[in-house]
Amino acid sequence: MLEIPPPAVTARTDLQGILIEADNRIAELNRTAGGDIGKPVAVPQLAALVRLALRLRIVLSRQIVAADGESDVELWVRVEPDDTGLSLQVSGWRDHRDWPVVEDAAQESDFAQADADWLWETDSALRITALSREAGAKYGFDADELLGRPLTRLFALSDDEGGEFPILDALASHGRFDGQVAQLRGSARKVYLAANPRTDATGRFIGFDGAARLIDDSSHGAEPEGTAQTHDDPATAVDSAFGARLEKALRGPLGRIIANADSIRSQSDGPLRQDYADYAADIANAGRHLLGLVEDLVDLQAIERDDFDVAVEAVDLADVARRAAGLLTLRAQHAKVTIDAPKTDEGLPATGEFRRALQVLVNLIGNAVRHSPAGAMIWIRAERDGDRACLIVADQGAGIAEDDQARIFEKFERLDTADSGGSGLGLYIARRLARAMGGDVTVDSAPGQGARFIFTLPGRD
């Protein structure tokens, strides 16, 4: 006989996530997890959803698995914020093993995401509910700041040859879309967007699971569909294709390892022994190191090709510095280091490629964070030197001896071989990129006096 799931039940929290009322079924589930009325929601998966909805101030709907006594139950939870707190509607209440696996849908989603440069998720109003932090650090957007904002704050959408927008057609039909061309705001990068619709237990459309793929990212060996690049050296073409496949093969798994390890470390699904949380932190850090090494190797391959080129754009180096500092804020906080970036009213017009200039500065500031002692300050100053736009990144680290200052810009060179935080490629790539844009990266330092890295680009009036 077919089991009929119980009807939806409701609950409410205040603006601090305190459970103030709940139907019996939710109250029992919450008490099983150690909570009660008048206390924070105790079911870890439900509490995480409550915190996210309170932070974003948007309606969210998710499928969760929660412990209910000796068994697990799968629930569909809808949370809606208002002026006084959150309303929760919980339905489903099915034993975890009873839920059917929709293989075709899962395979379709995996296929859409397999070739992605990064992943995103929205609610039914196209507001961003999930976004890859790793992609943000690489392509110059703040993933955390964009949560809850319209998707169009990240992408400027373009119509197709027929004047249509695939994403809007999919939104109207609650269906899948592919081939939506868009431009990443704040840069010249163009992407293809694709997504599968998300639905709740009742079949109601609740948003998109999406993927973004760069249309023409020369730094990663990608080429626009339907075109082919020619290379004088056939080995170069083979190496480029291999590098692209290597990055695709490793980026996704490493990203999932990092995300899952961070989730375990933060204990978002419930308390955990501290040594296990520390192990998870080590795993996440090792994953980031490997991901950085993969990206450095792919960039190395790109910049050493004879046909490597950069875009010529009008950029504001002071703004680029502020963005780079913002991307590294959390890392600096963990290291107990303060970054003093140019003020919002400062500008430094220059000519270069926005994404490459950001990459150079993320490397320089990241190095300064890694080599600064706790409590130190990192200064970023924007100056004009004749026809040169200059950004100075100064730290209070141990400094660099004069005999070592040329060596640090060579491939695979690290002054401290015990330092596991870098690949020995960052400064080499940064200088090559700066010079490709008509600028340079130099250093001024002495032992015990910190280091000053100067990034220059052609100035612009």
N, C-alpha and C positions, 0 to 999 in steps of 0.2 A: 504494500500500500504506500502511495506517495506521501511523504511527510510534508506538511504545510508549514512553512516558517512562521514564527510568531509575527504579529503586526509590528509596525514601527513604534518605538518608544522614544520619549523625549527627556531632556534634562536642560539645566541652565547653569552657567557659571557667571561669576562677576568679572570685572575687568582685570583681576589678578589671577584668574584661572581657578578660583575657589568654587567648589560645587555647592550651589545654594538650594537646588531642588532637583529631584530625579524620580522617574518612574521606578517601580520596584525592581524590574529586571536590570536596569543600569545600576541602581543602588547596590544590588546584590553583587554584580560583577565588580563594582568599585570596592566594596567591602572585602571581597576575596583577595584583592590586590593590596589590602591594608589601608584603605581610605575610608572616608565617611562624609556625610553632609557637614559643611562648614570647614572642610579641609581641601587642599589642592587635589585635583583629579589624580588618582593613584594608578590607574591602568596606564602603563608606560606609553603604549602606542597611541592611546586616546589623548594622554597629556601632551604628547609631542604635537598632535594635530591642533589641540586647543592653543598651545603656545604660538604655533605658526599663524593661525587665523587671527589671534589677537595682535600679532606683530604686523601682519600684512593688511588687516582690516578689510578682508574680502571674504566672500563665501567660498568654502572649500568642501570638496567631497572626495572621500578616499575609501578604499577597501583596506581593512586592517585585520590582523590575526591576533587574538588576545587569549590569554590563559583563563579558563573558566573551570576551576577545580582541577580535576585530573585530566581534562581534555582541552583542546584549543577550538575556538570558534572563529569563523570569519564573519565580519560585520561590514556593512556599508554605513559610513558615518558622514553626515552632512552638518557642518558647523556654519552658523551665520552670525556675524557680529552686529551689535547695535550699540546704542549710546550707553547702556548699562552693563553689557557683558556679552555672552554668547548663548545662542540657542543651539542645542544639539538634537539631531534626529538620527536614531540608530535603527537600522533594519537588517534583515538577512538572518542572523543568528543561526547559521548553519554550521554543523560540524565540519572542521577543516577538511577532512578526507572526502566529504561528500561533494565538494565543488567540482564540476566537470572542468577538464582542461580543454580549452579551445585552441587546438594546435595550429589551425590555419591562421588565426588572428595573431598568435604569438610568433609564428614564423614570418608573417608579413611585417610585423613590427621589427623583428630582429633584422630582416633584410633591409628595411628602410634605414636602420640605424648603423648597419655594419660599415657603410662607407662614409659615415659622418665625421666632420671635423669637430663638432661638439653637438650636444643634445640640449633641448629646451622643452618646457612644458607650460601650458597655459590653462586657465579656466575657460568657461564657456563665453566669457566676454573678452577673450584674448588678452587677459592680464597674466603676466609671467608668474608662475608659481614654483618653478625650478629652473636652474640654469647652471651650467658648468663653470665652477670657479677657475679651473685650470685653463679653460679657453679664455676667460676674462683676463687672466694674467698675461696670456700670450697675445691676444688681439686688442687689448686696450679698453676693456669695459669693466665696470664694477658689478659683478654678478649679484652681490648682496644688495646694493643700492637699487638694482632694477627689479627686485622681487616686489610684486604687487603693482608694477607699472605696466602700461599697455605694451604689447609686443612691438608696436611702432616706435617706441622710445629706443629700441635696440636696432631695428631694421627700418629702412625706408623702402617701401614696396614699389615694384615696377610692374606695369601691365605687360601682357604678352603681345604677340603680333596681331591678335584679334582685338586688342584693347581690353582684355579681360584680366581679372585678378584671381588666379586659382584658389588662393586662400579664402577669398570672400565667397566664392561659389561653394567651397567645402563648408564654410561656416553656415551658409544658408541651408545646405542639405544635410549637415551633420555627417559628412563623409570624409574620405581620405583625399589628400591632394599631393601633388608632386610638381617639381619644376617651377615653383614660384621664385622669380628672380627678385633679389633685394640687395640693398647696399648697407653695409655695416656703418652706422652713423659714427661720425668722427674720423672716418678713414675713407680711402678709395676702394676698399675691398668689396667685391661683389660675391654673393652666395646664391646657391639654390636651396630653397626651403622645401621640406617634405614633412608630412605628419599623418598620423593615424588618429581617428577620433577616440576619445575615452568616454565610456558610459558607466553609469552606476548599476546597481543590482536590478533596478526597474527598467533598464534600457534607456534612461534619460541621458542625453548628451551633456557632458560636464567639462569638455575641453579637448585639447590636443596633446599627444605625445609627439614631439617634433625633433627634426634633425636639420643641421645646417652643414652645407658642404661648399667650400670655397670653389668658385668657378675657375679662377686662374691664379693659383698661388705659386709663383715661380720659386719661392724659397723652399717649397716642399715637393717640387717635381710634378705638380698637378698641371693638367692642361684642360682647356675648355673642351666640352664634348663636341665631337665632329671635326676637330682640328688635330693636326700633328705638327710637332716641332722637328726641325732637322738639326742634326748635330754633325759637325765635321768628324768627330771621333766616335765610331760606333760604341766603343766601350763607355763613353760618357752617357749615352742614351741608356745602356744597360744598367750602369750604376745608378742613374736617376730613377729608373723604374724600380730597381731593387730598393732604393732608399724610401720611395713612396710606399712600397708594399711593407717594408719593415716598420715604418711609422704607423701605418694602418693596423698592422697585426699587433703592435705592442701598446698603442695609445689606449684603446678601449679597455683591454684587461687591466692595465696598470691604473687607469682611472677608476675602475670598479674596486680594485684592491685598496686604493687610497681612500675612496669614499666609505667603503665598509669598515676599514680600520679606524677612520676618524669617528664613525658612528659608534663603534665599540668603545673607543677611547673616551668619548663624551658621555657614555653610559645613558644614552637617550632612551634606550628600551628597558632600563632598570639598573639597579645597583650591581656592581661588579667588583671582585677583588682588585685592589690597587695594582698588584703586580701584573695581573692580566691586562688592565687598562694601560699600564706602562709598556707591555709587550706590543699592544695595538698601536701605541704612539710610535714605537720603533719601526713597526711594519709600514705605517703611513709615511714616515720620514724616508725610509729606504725606497719606497715606491716613488716618492717625489724625486729622489736623487736619480733613480733609473729613468724616470720620465724626462727629467732635465737633460740627462745624458743622451737619450734618444733624440730629443729636439736639437741639442747641440751638434750631434753627428749629422743630422739631416741638413741643418743650417750650414755646417762646414762643407758638406758636399755641394750645396747650392752656391756658396760664395766663391768657391774655387773653380767653378765652371767658367769657360771662356766667354759664354754668352750671358753671364749674370749681369743684371742691371737693376736699378732702383727707379721708383717713380720720382718725378720732379713735382713737388707740391709746395704750396705756401703753408708753413707750419708756424705755430707759436711755441717756441721752445720752453717758455715759462709755463705754459699750459701743459705741455708734455711732461715737464718735471712734476707738476702737481698731480697729474694722473699716475705717474710712476710711483710717487710717494704714497698715493692712496692705495695702490695695489699692494704695497709692502707694509702697510700700517700694522696689520695683524702680526706679521713676522717680527716687526720691530717691537711691538708690545710684548711678545713672548720673550724677546731677548732683553727686555727692559732698556730699550734704546729709543731716543726721541729723534724724529726727523723734522727739521725746520725747512719747509719748502717755500718757494716764492709765494708772496701774497696774491690773493685773487685779482687785485687791480694791477699787478705787474704783467707786462708783456715783453716778449723778445722775438720779433719777427725774423724768420729764417726761411731758407729753402732746403728741402729734403723730402724724405718719405716719412709720413707720420708714424706708421707702424714700426719702421726700422729705427727711427729716432727713439721711440718708446722702448724698443728692445734694448738699445744701447744703455738707456738710463736705468731700466730695471736691473740690468747687469751691474752697473756701477754702484747704484744705491744698495742693491742686494749684497754685493761684496762688502760695502761699508758696514752694513748691519752685521754681517757674519763675523767681521774682524774687529768690531767695537766691543769694549767691555760694558758690563751692566752699568746703567746710569749715565752712559755717554750720550753725546749729542752729535747728530750728523747735519751739516749745513749744506743747503743747495742754493747757490747764488747765480743769478742771471745778470750777465754783463755784455756790453758791446765793446769790441776792440777793433776799431777801424771798420773794415768791411766784414768782420767776423762776428757771429753771434756765439757767445760762450756760456756754457753752464759749468759751474764748478761744484764738485761733490767732495766735501771735506769731512774727514772723520777724526776720531781721537784714538785710533788703534795704535798698534805697535810701530807703525811706519815701515818703510822699505828702504833698504840700503841702496846707495847709488849704483853699485855693481849689479844689483838685481833688477833695476828698473827697466832695462831693455828685455831681460829674460822673461818677465811676467807677461809680455805680449806675444810670446811664442806658443806654438801648439803644445798642449798637454803639459805645460809647465805650471807647477805649484810650488811656492816657496816652503810651505808647511806640508810635508808629505803625510803627516798624521791627520790633516784636515780632510774629512770625508764629505764636506759640503759642496765641493765643486768638481768639475771634470777636467779643469786645466784648459778649457777651450773658450771660456766666456770672454776674456779680455782680447784674445786673438780675433774672435768673431766681431766683438764690438769695434775694434780698431778698423778691421776690414770694411765693416758696414759704414762707419763714419767716413772713411776715405772714399768709398764708392759714392757717397753723397757729396763729395767735394770738401769734406771736413777732416777732422782727426780726433784721436783720443790720446792725451799725453798725461804724464804723472809728475808731480813735484812732491818729494817726500824725503824724510830722514828718519833714522831709527829713533824711536821714542817720541816722535813729534807728529804722529798721524800721517795721513796721506791726502793729497789734493789731486783728484782726477779732473782734467779739463776736457770737456766735450765741445768741439767747435763745428759749426756749419756756416755756409755762406749767409751773410746777413741780408735782410730784405727791408726796404724802406716802408 
